[in-house]
Amino acid sequence: MKTLYLTGLMAFLLLLSGCGNGFSEGGYFADGKALAAEVKSGITEITRDEFLSRLENGKLRVLIDVREPSEFEEGYINQANEDFEFPYPETFTVNIPRGILEFKIGEKSYWDEELWLEMPPIDEEIVVYSKTGKRSALAAQALLELGYNKVTSLKGGYRKWLDPNAPEEEAVKSSGGCG
């Protein structure tokens, strides 16, 4: 009876620890890649082709680039050409770095004074992107938790936008040691 009890307790503890889901000992994620992989299972990602179709059809008003300002300055989606013409004139790209997104997304004065764009309502479609899609997955999750209900993350991020043939990120292997 004691053996049965201990076996059941060990099975419960293994289940509780998240074994096999990118967790390391103690129930924590092994690294940021494992965390992002887990988050991606709970958000919607849009492929480059689907995203391009939505841009071309004028279906998107707001894109949020969650990279750092220095990354944004190097180039972004829907950047104007030398004649200040935008490839997708119905769409506006704003840079709200991942580290401040939750604090600025619902701040009307930030949108009015810093971004010069009408703040999106929580039911407007928003696409977020980062360099490879990891930070934007975390950003999409945060926006969903803040009540924005039409948020998608660009799969593969800005890198995939620039190079449609860029390789997909490798799946994160479990670090839980459970086989």
N, C-alpha and C positions, 0 to 999 in steps of 0.2 A: 504494500500500500504506500509506504514511504517513497519507494522508487517511482511509482506512478505519479505521485504528487510532485516530486522533484523534476521529473521529465516534463510534466505539464507546465510547471513554473518556468523552466528553461525555455520552452517553446513560446510561452507568453512573452518573456523578456526579449527574446529574439525578434518577435513580431513588433513589440513596442519600440525596439531600437531602430526600426526602419531598415533592417537588414536587406540588402539587395537593391536599395533605391538610391544609391549614391552617398549613403551615410558612412561615416567612419565610426570608430568606436566611440561610444558615448551619445550616439544619436545626432551628431552634427554632420553637415555636409563636408565632404573631404576638401572641396575648394569651390571657387566661384563658378567654374564650368559645370560642376555637378549641380549646384543650386540653380543655375540658368536652365539646365536640361530639365530639371524637375518642374520649374516654373512654366516652361514651354508646353508641358502637358496640360496646363490649365488655362491657356490663352489661345487666341486665334492668330495664326500667322498667315500672311498673304504672300504668294509667290511673286517673283519679279514680273512675270507675264500678266498675272491678274492685276497687279498694281499698275502696270503700264496701261492696260486697258481702261482702268478706272480714271487714270490721269487724262488719257486721250478723249474720253467721253465726258470730261468735265464733272465727274462725280465726286471729286474730293476738293474741299475748300482748305483744310488745314493738315499740314504735315509737320510733325514735331521731330526735329533732329536732336537727339539727347546726347550727342557727343560733346566734348569740351569745346569752348570757343575757338581754340587754336586749330582743332580739327575741322570745325565748321568753316573757318576762314580759308582753308585749303580747297574747299569745294563742297557743294551740297546739291541735292536733288532740286530741280527747277531753278537753277541759277540763271540769271539774266546773261545774255551775250553782250558784246561790246556796244551794241546799239540800244541796250537796256530793254531788249525784248525777251519775254519769258516764254519758254517752250510750251508751258501749260498755264495760260493767263488766268484761268479760274481758280488756280491752286496757289496757296501761300505756304512757304516753308519758314518756320520759326525755329530758333535755336534755344531750347530750354535744357541745359545740362542735367543729366540724370541726378546729380547731387542736390538740385534745388527744385526739381519738377513738382514734387508733392506740395511744396510751399508756394509756388508761383502759379500753378495751373488754374486755380480758382480766384486769383487776385486780379480783379478788374483793372485796377490802376496800373498793374504791370503790363497787361495786354494793351491798354490805351497809351501809356507813356513810354514803354520800352519796346514793345513789339509792333505798335501802330496797326493793330488788327483787332477786330471785334472778338471778344472772348467766346470760344465755342460753348454752346449749351451741352449739358451732359448727355443728350441724346443725338448729338451730331457725330457723324463718322469721322474718326481721327486715325491716321496711320502714324506710328512712331517708328523711327529707325536709328540705328547706331552703326558702328563700323562693321560688325559681323553679325549682329542680331541678338547678342547676349544682353547687353545693357537695355536694348529696346524691349526685350522680353520682360525684364524686371520692371521697366517703366510701364508697359502695358498692364502688368499685374497690379501695379500701384494705382493706375488710373481706374481700373475696374473696381478696386477696393474703395476708391473715392466716389464711386457712383457713375462714372462714365461707362455707358453700356454698349458703345459701338467702337471699340478700340481694337486695332489690329497692329501687329508687329511685322515689319518687312523681313521676310525670311532671307537670311544671308546678309542683310544690311546693305550699307552703302557700297561695300566691296562687291556684292553680287549685282548691284545696280550698275556699277562701272564695267564689270566684266561678267556677262551672263554665264560664261563658261567656268567661272571660279568654282573650285570644289566646295561641296557642302561640308560643313563642320562634321568631324567624326563624332559618333555617339559616345557619350561619356560612359566609361565602364564603371560598374559598381565597385566601390572601394570598401564594402562592408565585410568582405572576407567570408561570405556565406555560400560561395560556389557560384 
